[in-house]
Structure formats: structure tokens, C-alpha cells
Amino acid sequence: MSDKHHMCLLGLITLSALLTGTSGAEVTHVFCSSGENVRLSCNNALPGCTSTTWIYTRHSEAVELIAGGIKKKDTEIHERLSLGSDCSLNIKNVTKEDRGSYSCRQYVNGPQQGTDARVYLHVLHVSSSSSQSEIRSGRSVTLSCQLYYDRVSCDTLVGSERIDLIWVNQAGVNLQTDSRFQIFSSEQCLSSLTTTLLNEDHNREWRCQVTQRNQLKTSATYTVKYSAPTETKTPSPVTSSTSAAAPTQPGVKDSTLIPVSSSDSEKSSQTTAAPTTRDIKITTSHETTSAAQQITQITPNPSTTTQRVSPSVIGIVVAAVLAVLVTAVILWVVRKKRADNRKVTNDSVEQKYEVTYTEVATRCKIQKPKRMRFMMRIK
């Protein structure tokens, strides 16, 4: 089993009888799972392999793969073929299409020497009815295990050679005894397994084995792989800082500050506005307490071409600016009204004082002759 990933386990089944209608050819059955490498032995090889010819037959069509010990390059699988030092035929990365009959034949000076050494290659393949994106916990999955054959029937393999397909877990325990799995065989060389996936099934292996007379010949493994969740990239949040003093950021030449001040007393208020897209500073001073709040947008990153600003931060900045502007306008109106009231009061007092002086002067002028006449009467 240690060489499973490099060389297929060979199920060497030597028939006790020779094929009927052939010239005494010896037959060997080899079982291999798809994706593995296989070695087909040539039991009638002559030294040097210069007389060896390998012929592949499927669907009654014969194709020469090796002729005179040299690989022919006009075949579809020539890149996966090689000839061993013992004249054996090596096939890499076996597929189910490679099943069929392989004959090793010897030609010496023209005519054929001896009989053929025939090898039947049977390929075991496991597939899933679900795509990889559908493999996840809670989903139902059906696995199919099929033994592909050619030139011989499945009934012959099962009846005379007692071939059987068995599903086992990683520990080699037959899954037929586990009620979690439903195993069904529509035909003797095809077995399906259905189960509902669990969280702990990730990276778990289930194997389909081929046995001949209760002896393992080869197996194909299916490994459960859950798809990772799609990661979505979220824009970087805009950071805001609040401090008692607004530090000047180095390296920003065109940053502009917008101060807005307001006072609860009769001090003057002034608002200076300037457009900016980099930094905004809002300062509010009172008689008893003073604080400075700075809301700084992210400085453009040189490594990126665009920068997104969160709508909530923009809303907060706009609301803060409007609140300060409304406060400044209210204070300005109140101050102007007080100034107008004070001016009206001063004008009324001055007018009152002027009228009083005039009345006194007039009264004194009127009463002066009366006093003089009174004094004259006394005299």
C-alpha cells in the first residue's frame, strides 16, 4: 500500500484455462484506479526488447503502441507510455479510457515468435454527483464507484473471479454496517454511496475497494473538501480624533482650518469660512470652559488612487458646522437687539434731560418778574 501513489496494485489473476479459439495465449487481469501509474508485465519477452511489440485493443480496434522496442509517437497516449528494461509497458496517470486489452508480442526476423502475453486492464473510478461548490456541511452527496472493463463482461469478472466492490472508511471498516450511509448497486460493477455531510467530515476519506476472492486488488479514494467561504473586502473606516489642541500635521501644505467661535456674554463673535477638502477644525469657547474638537479626515494614501469617506462621518461634520453657524447667528441677533435697545434708552434719557432744563429755564424767567413785584410791594 505504500507505493499506491506511484504504482498501481496489480491484480494478477492467472486463468487456469487458455482462451478458446486462440493459440494458447496466457491472460492476466490487472486492476488499477484512475490517476495512478500501472506496469503491465510481458511474460514472453526476449532479451534486449528489440523484438517486443505492444498492441492495444479496444472496441475491436488494434493499435500498435510499441514496435521493435521503440515507442510509436502517433498514438494519443504516447507521452504517458514507456518501456521497462524487462519489456514491461508502463502507463502514467491512468484514466478510465485506458481500459482494454494489451498484448505483448515477439517478432524475430519477421515472423511472430511464440504466443501473445495478454493483459486485461480494468480501471476503478470514483466520482461525485455534486460540484465542489456544493460540497458543504448539511448537504447530501452521492458517490459513484465504477469498475471500467473491456473485452470481458462484468458477469465474467464477478462470477468466475468473484470480484466485489466494497465501501470502507479511513480505518478500513465496511460502511455497509453504518446506518448513516445508503449503499446501492444498480449493477455488479457499479456501487453508489449516499450520505448527508457533517461538520467533522471535512478532509475525511471514503474508499471504494476492489477485492478478488476477499483479497484487495486496488482502491479509489474520495476526500471530502469543503469550500472556503467567500471573503468580501470592506472599505477602510474613516477615523476621527478629538483632542484638546489641534496639532498641525506635517507634510500637508494646503490644509486649511475653519475656526468658529461663540460667547454667552456681550463679546463679539466672528465666523471665518474657507473651503477645504483635507482638514476641518471647529472650536467653541465659553466664559467658564473651553474645548477644541478636531475632526480630521483621512489623508490620501500615496499607495492608493481613491479614498472612500464614510457617509456617517460626513453627516456628523455637516451637522456640527450647521449647529455652530446657527448658534453664531442667534448670538449675533441677540447682541444686535441689545445694542439697539441700549441706543434707544440713551436717546430717551438725553431727551428727558433736555426737556427738563428748558422747562426750568422758562419757569425761572416767568417767576422772576413776579418776585420783583412782590419785593417792591414789601418795600
Steps between C-alpha positions, in 0.01 A plus 500: 500500500799733550562518124134573423566852375782390270403160368158338475439181693499225247227242525670208339239239424639218292226298335534125526368451149619652175268723300282309259580563135845648563840349460555434867539862612543558872263755655565730799247734664634825645294735716595866545326816617490812283784746550757239596791350310486138382754245380389228256737203495608326182528132589643392162769766465833426333828660611565852374130577427587573135249238394223618734179649367213623719153509341199671662151373408171664590164481326660256251753763390870411532769766534877442523649688795850351493660352188845335509564640846439860382206714609277620220418872525187501285278375783292711737663367816861478381613771744381287793664182379844356562668161454666339801833321496310169530282600199203583725266782393474791745201738485494822703187667638259230392151607392184298453556533123814286533300186584519216253727224376879536471696229314876452518622332181847395382619527140831337406631570150149563369267223625342493845684305765281305744159609628372830630515598865166673546418739785148630572509839672195589714478855640317595821361854516313696773298814423258733679157609383554846656732777385777620730306817589209287623714291736422640846365391835130417499490413130431154363765348274501188283825326405521255212760224481528324165734235368564568130578194288524396137527179298353308796163533670433604859313173551819311412703703749245460777396142428828324427743729681266605785571871460323726750475878569507609866474846664722552806606795720852612587532223757397236246159437661226394259248786469226251422462452876449874567138618477619850410596380152268365231684270260331389179623291207309536176736247341783281621782731386337822622438601862367832632523648851266775628534690828440840661823687571589607855743765627752235602502349149737770371820332370349157569570217257269227373640222285352264246693173488518223243548157649554168326420201717505732804849627413555870434603579143469880483299789647389851406472773764266796526601780739236742628611861450277784613523821302631800696249787543538792263676790662358843432720805529354791694621858458733629768313701765561873527666581831420809703702645788399735779764687696538812715736654250510461127852397394627601162556208271844509339528455129153645422557838342151588382306409813264780616336541841149644545467660849151585626474671841197596710459666842209517750597859606497820300828416330513517125476185295668443172472227242758443234439235238730358238442201271711195570511128420772394739450618859217668695541647847206624709567696825237621747601722796292597807568715805550208740615213280678466168559197285625435153373221287671393189348275240764392255432313183738237379801642317516347150722193498773518234464128436133533400333710234160539664377542859145444617357706784226356716163680449442500875818704560399751233158533663658561842731770360216678317275485806775641721572788261130586469456492878789741553382732222146511640635575849719780363207656310276487809767666715554765236125578485478516880801731520362729229161519673664588831706769332187648339315500832791672673514768231127570531530529882789747479314720253194508731705603803678780312167629368351493850792691641476762221127554554543542873768767462288694256200490724704616798651790309159612374345473842779703653446778241129506574537505875773769510266800430256369758767500767611851409143628527461326833820659632389842386171457683679415820717804473 
